[in-house]
Amino acid sequence: MAALHTRLTELLGIEHPIIQEGMGPYRTDHLAAAVSNAGGLGTVSMPGMTQDPDVGARVLREHIEEVATLTERPFAVNVPVGRDASGSVLPVSEAYIRAVIEARTADSALAGQLRVLTTSAGFPGEFRALIRDAGLIHMHKVGATAHAKKAEAAGVDVVIASGYEMGGHTHTSPVHTFVLVPNVTEAVSVPVVLSGGARDGRTLAAALTLGADGVAMGTRFIATEDNTDWHPAYAERILAAREGDDAVFPAVYGPARGLRNAGVQRLLEILDNGELQGDELNRWKDEALIRAQSTGDVDAGIMAAGQVASAISDLVRVAEFVPRMAEEAAEILTRLAAATSPARV
Ligand SMILES: Cc1cc2nc3c(=O)[nH]c(=O)nc-3n(C[C@H](O)[C@H](O)[C@H](O)COP(=O)(O)O)c2cc1C
């Protein structure tokens, strides 16, 4: 079987340059373990930005410990970094960062596996030294080249460049994957991971061609047999989605992309008539998201998903899908290299 070795596989100690990204507020424990066991990098997701910080940190810690019982391979945790009106990092984001560090300090075997912290949304500049000194590999997700440069200057180890077509919280200023990724790979020298719209070996090969060292995906991994933390009705909606079935709506800390349904329609009404505001509104959004995942309320709940949902039509097993995706990318790159070889002219 052809293998793909990149700076990402080297740095993280994984077999395939394929990452399952954080998908909070949903639970992704079994999925993360399945992806890590398949040779990629699974990610534990945060349990919600409207959680009480102490409760949220405790739940995140339980998820981390659960994943460590399901895999012996490396895995990551994702923490979105929100800020309040005065610019301070939200207490819940700080609590999550500290929970990751404390989980490592408390258990050296776990520390060997929990190697990566992926931050997203805002950049946690004031926690950068803490993250580095804790021995974590720091990946940071950006939607703009300027943010990638800023993250590199602050010392992050890997930049995830995620295009506007991504599922979940997306970016205020829309730059799509095919423009963003080569811009970012030209601008920084740390490894870059393409995110937003990846789904198969062709997209992994394309990512490497654009100068990236791997891909990260959210939506593709929802429609997997291993995603046992989620109600199957959610995956069924991903499989049924067609181009144009997605919508961007205001979420907890910026715009988010999901599948258009009655839940999104209801959110737009609430925003329009001002029925709920502030914390109450954010809690409504988090609950609507969690209901879709846990009870399969895919009509009145809210389903975060990317545009790539329109291209996903099969439920796959992670153990087969991840190595097959890497193999397909390697085959494509080998075929293209042969097609351009001087020996043929
Ligand atoms: C259901 C869902 C929930 C998400 N939640 C988060 C999150 O908590 N933190 C985060 O950084 N990104 C979140 N995202 C974005 C993903 O981490 C990832 O960047 C995105 O899914 C990549 O694009 P794709 O959906 O086209 O694969 C979420 C995406 C989805 C689909």
The ligand as an ORCA input file, in Angstrom:
! r2SCAN-3c Opt
* xyz 0 1
  C     -21.160     19.647     13.227
  C     -19.970     20.558     13.234
  C     -19.568     21.166     14.424
  C     -18.418     21.974     14.444
  N     -17.975     22.507     15.638
  C     -16.750     23.125     15.676
  C     -16.131     23.488     16.910
  O     -16.631     23.249     18.004
  N     -14.917     24.084     16.859
  C     -14.281     24.343     15.681
  O     -13.179     24.868     15.689
  N     -14.849     24.027     14.514
  C     -16.043     23.391     14.491
  N     -16.552     22.967     13.294
  C     -15.739     23.129     12.078
  C     -14.862     21.879     11.884
  O     -13.915     21.773     12.914
  C     -14.124     21.937     10.546
  O     -13.326     23.097     10.487
  C     -15.072     21.903      9.354
  O     -16.065     20.926      9.518
  C     -14.262     21.623      8.083
  O     -15.047     21.729      6.945
  P     -15.928     20.506      6.336
  O     -17.171     20.493      7.172
  O     -16.152     20.924      4.934
  O     -15.113     19.254      6.483
  C     -17.712     22.193     13.249
  C     -18.156     21.613     12.057
  C     -19.270     20.798     12.042
  C     -19.687     20.157     10.751
*
